[in-house]
């Protein structure tokens, strides 16, 4: 297939496409940045529901992220170009062989590939560290989203690196072995293996891996839990467990999702999504827990005094809440300190998520992904024999892992860009379909309110350039979703 091309032509074509893709992405980012810089007022569709102060904050946050993203993308593009130009990949492969010998690691291509992968991950973590620190402790901190301490950040990063190694190394080793011994039809065995790993990871991630990083607790009994269970039952959604994840220790951004196969579904709500999970409520709860712990060391009189003080604090909080009801709508927005959604809004968000299940969106995406993977592996089975692809990047041997990197990352790059755009479009249609499902369940008003509130809480800029959003947004822009939901006032 590549017999008519020399190694320089292939290498130059890869570099040219990489820079063309970078310039295209930069052009789109600058278009979106222009929209943010020139939009100073709340859009007409959000008049009365988003105040100017929130809009200005969202705009400032968007511009700060845009500036950071542009600088980071320029650096990353130059870095990747220099790595390719000066033979960084073959140099790292040689270094992995040296490390393999020095530390008496068993010989063989598979073990050298694992050393190569470990060194590559170390390099990636080290070079991305300054950017991650700036993003978290400058950009996110400036706009009130970061909740991490420096110690928590590094502990989290170390855990992520360790967990990734524990999972990736045996999977990559097995994949290389399958490719080497699988014969002519190795791509079928490799595909079945990757499919199995994917299904296992989907099954075990939320139960065994995610809890290593975040605390998951069952949603307490109460009105919200009861109504979620009733809503799931009404459409025969096989809900088995309902969790709240403590995402607030890392960030104040919010989310919700479901996972699981067949009749074993779980729903996870971020604590930042729930209006009841406010700092004030947590403070009161913490004080109650402290009083209980003092029972072992404090006198009964001291406990009573603490409880009375706490009751007075709670009473004052309730009075302040009652007084706030007397304010006008605009004053309410200024005084509102709570973030997250009301029960009705949470139900509407979950109804949207259940719409994805009802329309089999997850299954359809899985099928699309696996069909694409099988086709790519079939092409890979042909291209892996082309020695010119390896020599184009400075290799005189044909290691399997290097073949995977060169073909899937560089040779497939044009195809990947087109596929990404198609998948983004399909996903966006799925989102509209899930919104329509919620509307069909008479939850359009609550969903509109929830989308607006989440947009405000996350300081998401509500305006977007049409070309930028078409290329990047897997979720439709806020204004498009609101228009699709309509102005129904009917609620259950």
N, C-alpha and C positions, 0 to 999 in steps of 0.2 A: 504493500500500500504506500509506503514511504520510500520505495526504492529509487524514485525519480528525484528525491530531494537530498541535498547534502546536509551535514550536521549544522553548518552555519546558517543555512536557510531556515531550518527548523527552529534553532535557538533565537534567531532574529524575529521570526514570526511570533514566537511566544512572547518575547519582550514587547514587540509592537502592540500586540493585542492587550497585554497587561496595561500598558500606558494608555491605550485608547479607551479601555474600560475605566481606568482611573480618571481620565479627563471627562468622560461622560458622567461619571458619578459626581465629580466636582462641579460640573456644569449644572446638574440637577440640584445639588446642595446650594449653589449660589442663587438659583431661581427661588428656592424655598426661603433662603435667607432674605432675599429682596422682598418677598411677601411679608415677612415678619418685620423688617425694618420700616416698611412704608405703611404698615397697618397700625394706626394709633388709637382706633376706637373700637368698641365692642360691635361685632357684626349685628346687622338688623335682626337676624333670626334669634339672637340671644339677648336682645334688649329686654330688660325686666327680669331676666333670670341669671345673668352674669354681670357683676358690677365692674366699673372701670378699674378699680384697684386690683381685682383678681386678674383681669385681662392684662394689665400692665406687668404683673408679677409673672404670668405665664409667658408673656412676650420676652421679658428679660431672661427667664430661665431658658427659653428656646434659643435665644441669641447666644447665650453663654455656652450652651451645649453645641451649637453650630460652630462657634469659633474654635472650641476645643476639638471637635470632630474634624474640622478642616486641617488644623495643624497636625493632628495625629495621623490623618490619612496621608498627608504629604510625607511625613517622616516614615511611615510604614512602607509607602511605595518606593521611596529612595532606598530604604533598608533592604527590601526584597530584591530590588534591582541589583544592588551591590553584591548581595549574596549569590545571585545567579552569575553575575558578570565575573566575579573573582573566584568562582568555583567553590562556594561555601558548602554545597551538598557533598561533593566528593571528598572535600577536606574533613567534613564531619564523619563521613563513612570511614575514612582512614583513621581518624582519631578513635572511633568506636572500636576498631580492630586493635589499636594500641592499648586501650583501656581493658579490652577483653584479655589480652595477654598479660598485662601487668597485674591484674587482680585474679588471674588464674580462673577466669570464667571458661566453661567448656567451649571447645572449638565448634565451628559450624556457622552457617549463614543465619540460622534462626536466632542464635544467641547474639551474634553481632548485630542483627536487626533490632533486638530488644535493647541492647546498649545504645544503638543509634537513636532509637525512639526516646529513651530516657534522657539522653543528652539534649536532644532537640526540645523536649518538654522543659528541661531545666533552662535552656537558653531562652525559650519563649516566655517563661515565667519571670526570669530576671529582667529581660528587656521590656516587658510590658508592665513591670512593677511601678516605675515612676508615673506612667500614664494612669494606672489604676488608682494610685495614691492621690494624684491630682484630681481625677474625676470624683473620687469618693469624698476626700477631705477638703476640697476647695469648691468644686462646682456644686456637688450635692449638698455639702455642708452650708454653703452660702445661701441656698434656697430652702433650707430647713428639712431636707429629706434624709440626710445621713444620720443614723443612730448608732453607728459602730464606733468603738474605741480603737486606738491603734493596735492594742494587744489582740482584740477580737478579730481585727482585720487579718493580721498575720497568722493567727491560729486558724482562721477559716481558710486562708490560702494554703496553709500547710496540709490541712485535712483534705482539701480539694485535690491537691497534687498527689497525696498518698492514695486516696480512693481511686483517682483516675489511673494511676499506675497499677494498682491491684486488679482493676478490671481490664485495662487496655492490654497489658503485657500478655496474659494468657490467651486473650482473644486474638491478638495479632499473631502470636506464635502458632495458634491452631490454624488460622487462615493461611499463613505462609505454608504450613505443612500440607494443607489440603490442595493448594495450588501446585505444590511441587510433586505430589504423589497422585493427584487426581486424574492424570492422563488427559486425553483429548477433551473430555467433557467435564473438566474440573470446575468450569464456571457454574454448572448446575449444583454441584456439591457445595461450592463456596456460597452460592446464593441461598441454599437451604440452611447452611450454617449461620449466615448473617441474619436470615429471617428468624431462626430459632433464638439467637442471642437477643434480637430486637424484642421479641415477644416476652422473653424472660425478663429483660430489663424493664419493660413497661409494667410487668407484673410485680417485680420486687422493689422497684425504685422507691415508690412512695412509702412502702412499709418498712424497708430496711436501710435504704441509702439516705433518703431525704431527712429522716429523724437524726442522722449524724450531724446535721447542720442546723436544723430548726426543731423546735418543740411542737409536737402535735398532741392536742388534747381533744377528747370528745366534746362536741357542742353540748353545753348544759341543757338539761330538761327545761322546757318553758314554751312560751308561745311560738317563738321562731322555729325551734326544732319540730314542734308538733305540726306547724303549717308546712314546713319543708317536706316532712314525711307524708303529709296528706297530698301535697302537690305531686310528689314522686309517685305515690300510689295511684293517683288519678290517671296517669298515662302509662302505668305498669312499668315504671322505671325501677329496676331491682336494686334499690338502695340498701346497702348492708351496714355502712358506717358513715358517720358524719363528724368531720374534724374541724377544729380551728387551729391554724398554724400561727405561731408567734413570729410573724414576719417583721413586727415593729422593732425588734431588737437590731435589725439590720437596716431597714429603710421604712419610710412612712408611705411608700407606694402600696397600692392595694390590688388584689386579684382574687379569683375564684376559679376552681376547675374540678372536673371529675375524672376518675380513672378506673381501670379494672376491666376484666373481660366477662362476657356472658352474664350470669346472674350474680355477679360479685362486684357491684359498683360501689365506689366511695365518692363522697363529695368533700372537698377541702375549701374552707373559707379562710382568707387571711384576716387576722384580727383587725387590721387597718381598714377592712371593708365594713366592719360592724360599728355602728354608731355608739353602741354601749361600751365598746372597748376604748374608752377615752383615758388620757393620763389622769384626770381627776378621779374617775371611778377606780383606776388602778391604785391610786394613792390611798383612797379610802379602804380598799380591799387589803392593801399591804399593811395599813395601820391595824385593821382588824386581826390580821394574822399575827402581827407583832404582839397584840394584847393577849392573844391565845397562848403564844409562846411564853409570855411573862407569867402565866398562871403557875408555872413551876417554881418561880423565884420571887415573884412579887406578892405583896399582901393583898387581901381581898379589897381593902380600902383603896389601894393604889389602882387596882384594876377598875374599880367602879368610877374613880375619877377620870381615868383614861377613856372609859366607855362614854361617860357623860360629855367629855370634851369632843369625842368623835361624833356623838349624836348632835351636839350643837353645830359642828362643822357641816354635817350632812344636812341638818335643818336649814342652815344658812344657804347651802348650795341649792336646796329646793326652793327657798324663798326667792333667791336670785333668778332661778329658772322661771318662777311664776311671774315675777316682775317683768321679765324679758318679753313675756307674751303681750304686754301692753305697748310695746314699741311698734312703729310702722314697719312695713316690709323691708325698706331700705336700712332701717336701724337694726333689724334682725340680722341682716347679712353682715353688718359691721360687728355686731356683738357675738355672732355665732363662732364659738371656739371649737365645737365638736367637729370631727371629721368622720367620714364613713357614711353608711346608708341606713335609713330606717328599715324596719322589718319588711314593709311593703316593697321597698326598693331592692332589698336583698333578694326577696322572693322573685322579683321581676328579673334580676340579673341571673338567678339560678334557672328561671324559666327559659331564658335565652340559652343557657348552657345545656339544658335538657332538650332544647330544640336541635342542638347539634347531634345529640344521641338519637332523637326521634327520626332525623333525616339520615342517619348513618354516616355522618360526615367523617368521623374518625376512621371508620372502616374504609370509606372511599379514599381517604388520604393514604391509608396504609397500603391499599391495593395499588394506587398510583405510584407510591414510593417503591414498592417491591417490583412492579413491572419495569419501572425505569432502571432499578438496580440490576435486574436480570439482563436487560438489553445492554447496559454498560459493561457488565461482566462478559457478555458474549463478544463485544467489540474488543475488550481488554484481552481476551483469549487470543485474538488475532494480532493485536499490536505488541503484546509482550515479547513476541519473537523478533521484532524489528530492532536490531542492534544499533541502528543509526540514532534511535531515540535516546539511548543511553549515552552514546558518544557525544551527542549534541550538548549534553549537560556535564561532560567531563568524565564519564565513567568508562572504564575499559573492561569491566565485567557487567553482568546483568543480574544484580540482586533483586529478588522478588519484591521486597518492600520498596526499593527505589523505583521499580517499574510501576507499582501502584501509585506512588507519589507523582511521578512524571506524567503518567497517562491520565489519572483522575483529576489532578490539580491543574496541569498545564495544557495537555492535549485536548481534554474535554472542556476547557474553559469557555469557548464560544457557545457550545451546546448548553453548558451549565447556566450561562447568562440568560439564554432564551427560555430554558426550562424554568428558571427562577421567576421570570416574568409571568409565565403561564400559570405556575402554581400560586403566585401572589393573586392573580386575577380570580382563579377558582376559589381560593380561600376567602377573598372579599365577597364573592357571591354566596358562599356558605354563611357568612356573617349576616348578610341581608336576609337570608332564608331563616336563620335562627331568630332574628328580630321579628320577622313576620310570624313565626310560631308563637312568640310571646304576645304579639298583638292579637293573634287569634284566640289566645287565652285571656283576653281582656286585661292585659297588663301593659298596654302601650304607655299610659300616662305615667305609671311608676317607673317603667324602663326609661322613658324620656328624662324623668327627674333624676334617676340613678346615673344615666350617662352624663348629664350635665354636672352633677355633683362630683362624680369620679373624675371628670375632666378638670374641675376646679381643684379638687384635693391633690391631684397629680400634677397640677399646673401644666396641663397639656395645651399647647397653643391651638386654638380652634380653627385657624385659617391655614390653608395649604395650597401650594401651586398644583395645578391639575396634573402636570406631567410628573412631578416629583411623587405625588401620592399614587398615581397610576403605576409607577415603577416600584415603589417601596412599600406602600401600605397594604399589609395583609388584612387589616381592619379598615373599613371605610371611614373617611373623615367624619367627625362629629356631626357637622351640618347635614351631610348626606344621609346619615342614619336618622336624624331627627325628621328630615323631610319624608323619608320612607315610612317612618312610624306614623306620620300624620298628626292630627290634632284631636284624636278620639278622647272623649271625656268619660267613656264607659269603663268602669272598673268592677272587678268582682268584689 
